[in-house]
Amino acid sequence: MITTKLNIHDKLPLTCSRTGTCCHGKQVLLNPWELACLAREKKLTPREFRDLYCEFGGIRLRFDGEIGWKGQQACSQYVDKFGCSVHLGRPLSCRLYPLGRQIQSGEVHYMYQGNDFPCLEGCPEVSALPHLSVDECLKDQMVGEFEKAQDEYLELMQNLADIAFMLLLDTGLAESGDKKTLRLWRVMGNEPPEVLAERIGQEWIDCLMLPEISDDLENSVSFAQKHHDLLQLKAQEKFGALQTNQELHEASVLIMGVALHLSRGIGADPKSLAEHWIDTAKENGAQE
C-alpha cells in the first residue's frame, strides 16, 4: 500500500465538511479505554455498548447502519442528517481520519494512504475550506489523550507477550523440546479475529476489553496502567501454580492470543508481530 508521509507542518484540506462519507464502509478499531469512552457517551455500560455495537469481543465497531455513500453501510454510531451520535467520545482513528499514525524507533509519524488526498473523492468541497497543518488538525481534534491511550496499550500488549515468553522460556518448557507452542503462536497470528476471539474464550476477552475500572476515564494513562495491573493479577492467579509442560504450553498460547487480539484493536498487524515474537523466542532457545 502506497503511503504519503507527512511533516507536522504540512498544510492539507483537513477541515471536515461533515458530509459523513467517511462514516461508511470503514473499519474502526478500539482499545479498551476507547470502548469505555464510547459507552459513556452512549450512557451505557461498556458491556452493553460492546454487545450492541461491537464485533470480535469489542475490538471493532460494527458498520451495520443504513446504506449510504457508494452503497456502503454506515457506522453503527452514525445518524443520517445528524452525524456521529458519540462525537465527543469518538476514538483515535476517527479523530485522525484521513491520517494514519505510526511509531518507528520511538518517533511518531503521520501519513495518509495513496498519492491523492483521500477526502477529495468523497468530499471534494473540502478543498475550498481552510487548510490546516497536521499539527493544527491534531490540536483541533484533541487527540492527545487518545494517543497516550494508544501508546499505553501498545506497551501493555508487549507486557502480555512477555508473559507468554516467560511461560515458554523460563519454566523449562522450551528446554523440554517443546515445538507446539511457537507453531500455535504462528497460527494465531494468521487467524481471523472471530476465530482468535473464540480461541481466547469469553473470560479472557472480557478481562481484556471490559476491565472493572470505575474511574480514571479522564486519564487514559492511569486507566491503562490499572488495566495492566488487573491483567497481571489474573495471569498470576491462573498461571502461578502450573506444573506440567502441557499446562505451561496452553497458558503460553492463551496469553499470546490475548496479546495478538489486543494488537489488532490498536491497529497493529498480528501476523507480523507473531513472526517477530517467534523469531525472538527462537533466538532464546525455543524450537518450532
C-alpha positions in Angstrom: 0.0 0.0 0.0 1.4 3.4 -1.0 1.5 5.9 1.8 2.3 9.6 1.7 4.4 10.6 4.7 3.8 13.9 6.3 5.5 16.6 8.3 3.5 18.1 11.1 3.8 21.5 9.4 2.3 20.2 6.1 -0.9 22.0 5.2 -3.8 19.9 3.8 -7.6 20.3 3.3 -8.2 18.9 6.8 -11.3 21.0 7.7 -14.2 18.5 7.8 -17.2 19.2 5.7 -19.4 16.9 7.9 -21.0 15.1 5.0 -20.5 11.7 6.6 -18.9 9.8 3.7 -16.0 8.7 5.9 -18.5 7.1 8.3 -19.4 4.5 5.7 -17.6 1.3 4.8 -14.6 1.7 7.1 -13.0 -0.3 10.0 -12.9 1.5 13.3 -10.7 -0.4 15.8 -10.9 0.1 19.5 -8.7 -0.2 22.5 -10.4 -0.9 25.9 -10.2 2.8 27.0 -11.9 3.9 23.8 -14.6 1.4 24.3 -15.3 2.8 27.8 -15.3 6.3 26.4 -17.9 5.4 23.7 -20.1 3.7 26.3 -20.1 6.8 28.5 -21.2 9.0 25.6 -24.0 6.5 24.8 -24.9 6.3 28.5 -24.4 2.6 28.6 -22.1 0.3 30.5 -19.0 -0.8 28.4 -20.5 -4.4 28.3 -23.8 -3.1 27.0 -22.1 -0.9 24.4 -19.9 -3.8 23.3 -22.7 -6.3 23.0 -24.8 -3.9 21.0 -22.3 -2.2 18.8 -19.0 -4.1 18.6 -17.5 -7.1 16.9 -14.9 -9.7 17.9 -15.3 -9.1 21.7 -15.1 -5.3 21.4 -12.1 -4.5 19.3 -14.1 -3.2 16.3 -17.2 -1.1 15.8 -20.0 -2.6 13.8 -20.8 -1.0 10.5 -24.4 -2.1 10.2 -26.2 1.2 9.8 -28.1 2.5 6.8 -26.6 2.1 3.3 -25.1 5.4 2.1 -22.1 6.6 0.2 -21.0 4.2 -2.5 -23.6 1.7 -1.3 -21.7 1.1 1.9 -23.2 0.6 5.3 -22.8 3.4 7.9 -21.1 3.0 11.3 -23.5 1.8 13.9 -23.0 5.2 15.7 -23.8 7.3 12.6 -27.2 9.1 12.4 -28.3 10.3 9.0 -28.6 14.1 8.7 -27.1 14.4 12.1 -23.7 12.8 12.2 -21.9 10.9 14.9 -24.0 10.1 17.9 -20.9 9.7 20.1 -18.8 12.5 18.7 -17.2 13.6 22.0 -16.1 10.0 22.7 -15.1 9.1 19.2 -11.9 7.0 19.0 -8.5 8.0 17.8 -8.9 6.5 14.3 -12.0 8.8 13.7 -10.2 11.8 15.1 -7.2 11.3 12.9 -9.0 10.4 9.7 -7.9 10.5 6.9 -4.5 10.5 8.6 -2.7 7.4 10.0 -0.2 7.3 12.8 2.8 5.1 13.2 5.6 4.8 15.8 9.0 3.9 14.5 12.1 3.8 16.7 10.2 5.9 19.3 9.3 8.6 16.8 5.7 9.3 15.8 4.9 9.7 12.1 1.7 10.7 10.3 0.7 9.8 6.8 -2.3 9.0 4.5 -2.9 6.2 2.1 -2.2 6.7 -1.6 -0.8 9.6 -3.5 -4.0 11.6 -3.6 -5.5 13.1 -0.5 -8.3 10.6 0.5 -11.1 13.1 1.4 -11.2 14.6 -2.1 -13.1 11.7 -3.6 -16.0 11.7 -1.2 -15.9 15.3 -0.1 -14.3 17.4 -2.9 -15.7 20.5 -1.2 -13.0 20.3 1.5 -10.5 21.8 -1.0 -12.4 25.1 -0.7 -12.4 25.0 3.2 -9.5 26.3 5.3 -6.4 24.2 5.0 -4.8 23.1 8.3 -1.3 21.9 9.2 -1.1 18.4 10.5 -0.3 19.8 13.9 -3.3 22.2 13.8 -5.5 19.3 12.9 -4.2 17.2 15.8 -4.9 20.0 18.3 -8.4 20.7 16.7 -9.3 17.0 17.1 -8.0 16.8 20.7 -6.1 13.6 20.0 -3.7 14.0 23.0 -5.4 11.7 25.5 -6.2 9.2 22.8 -2.7 9.0 21.5 -1.5 8.4 25.1 -4.0 5.6 25.4 -2.8 4.0 22.2 0.8 4.1 23.3 0.0 2.7 26.8 -1.9 -0.2 25.2 0.9 -0.8 22.8 3.2 -1.3 25.9 0.5 -3.4 27.6 0.4 -5.6 24.6 4.1 -6.2 24.8 3.9 -7.0 28.5 1.3 -9.6 27.8 3.6 -11.1 25.2 6.4 -11.1 27.8 4.3 -13.3 30.0 3.9 -15.8 27.1 7.7 -15.7 26.7 8.2 -16.3 30.4 5.9 -19.3 30.4 7.8 -20.8 27.4 11.4 -19.8 28.2 11.7 -19.5 32.0 9.8 -22.6 33.1 11.8 -25.4 31.3 9.1 -25.8 28.7 11.4 -24.8 25.8 14.2 -26.8 27.2 11.9 -29.9 27.2 11.9 -29.9 23.4 8.5 -28.3 23.1 7.7 -27.4 19.4 4.0 -26.9 19.7 3.9 -23.5 21.3 5.6 -21.5 18.6 3.6 -23.3 15.9 0.4 -22.1 17.6 1.7 -18.6 18.0 2.1 -18.5 14.2 -1.4 -20.0 13.7 -2.9 -17.3 15.9 -1.1 -14.6 14.1 -2.9 -15.6 10.9 -6.3 -16.3 12.4 -9.3 -14.1 11.6 -10.4 -12.0 14.6 -13.6 -14.0 15.2 -11.6 -17.3 15.4 -8.9 -15.9 17.7 -11.6 -14.4 20.0 -13.3 -17.8 20.2 -9.9 -19.4 20.9 -9.2 -17.0 23.8 -12.6 -17.5 25.3 -15.1 -15.2 26.9 -13.4 -14.9 30.3 -10.2 -13.5 28.9 -12.0 -11.4 26.2 -14.0 -9.7 29.0 -10.9 -9.2 31.1 -9.2 -7.6 28.1 -12.0 -5.4 26.8 -14.1 -4.8 29.9 -11.7 -4.1 32.8 -13.5 -3.4 36.1 -12.3 0.2 36.4 -14.9 2.6 37.6 -12.9 5.9 37.4 -10.0 7.4 35.5 -11.7 7.8 32.2 -10.4 11.3 32.1 -6.8 10.0 32.4 -6.1 7.3 29.8 -2.6 6.6 31.1 -3.9 5.8 34.6 -6.8 3.7 33.2 -4.4 1.6 31.0 -2.0 1.2 33.9 -4.7 0.0 36.2 -5.9 -2.3 33.4 -2.3 -3.7 33.1 -2.3 -4.4 36.9 -5.6 -6.3 36.6 -4.4 -8.4 33.7 -1.1 -9.2 35.6 -3.1 -10.2 38.6 -5.3 -12.5 36.6 -2.3 -14.1 34.9 -0.7 -14.7 38.3 -3.9 -16.3 39.6 -4.3 -18.5 36.5 -0.7 -19.4 35.8 1.1 -19.2 39.1 0.7 -22.8 40.1 1.1 -24.6 36.8 3.1 -27.8 36.9 3.0 -29.8 33.7 4.5 -28.9 30.4 1.1 -29.2 28.8 -0.3 -26.7 31.2 2.5 -24.3 30.5 2.1 -24.7 26.8 -1.6 -24.0 27.0 -1.0 -20.9 29.2 1.7 -19.5 26.9 -0.6 -19.9 23.9 -3.6 -18.4 25.7 -1.8 -15.2 26.8 -0.1 -14.8 23.5 -3.5 -15.0 21.9 -4.7 -12.2 24.2 -1.7 -10.1 23.2 -2.3 -10.7 19.5 -6.0 -9.9 19.8 -5.2 -6.6 21.5 -2.7 -5.8 18.8 -5.4 -5.9 16.2 -7.6 -3.5 18.3 -4.7 -0.9 18.4 -4.1 -1.2 14.7 -1.0 -3.4 14.7 -0.5 -6.4 12.4 -0.9 -9.6 14.4 0.8 -11.7 11.7 4.0 -9.6 11.6 4.0 -9.4 15.4 3.7 -13.2 15.8 6.6 -13.7 13.4 8.7 -11.2 15.3 7.9 -12.8 18.6 8.6 -16.3 17.2 12.0 -15.2 15.9 12.8 -13.7 19.3 11.8 -16.9 21.1 14.0 -18.9 18.8 16.9 -16.7 19.5 16.5 -17.6 23.1 16.4 -21.3 22.7 12.8 -22.1 21.7 12.1 -24.5 18.9 9.4 -24.9 16.2 
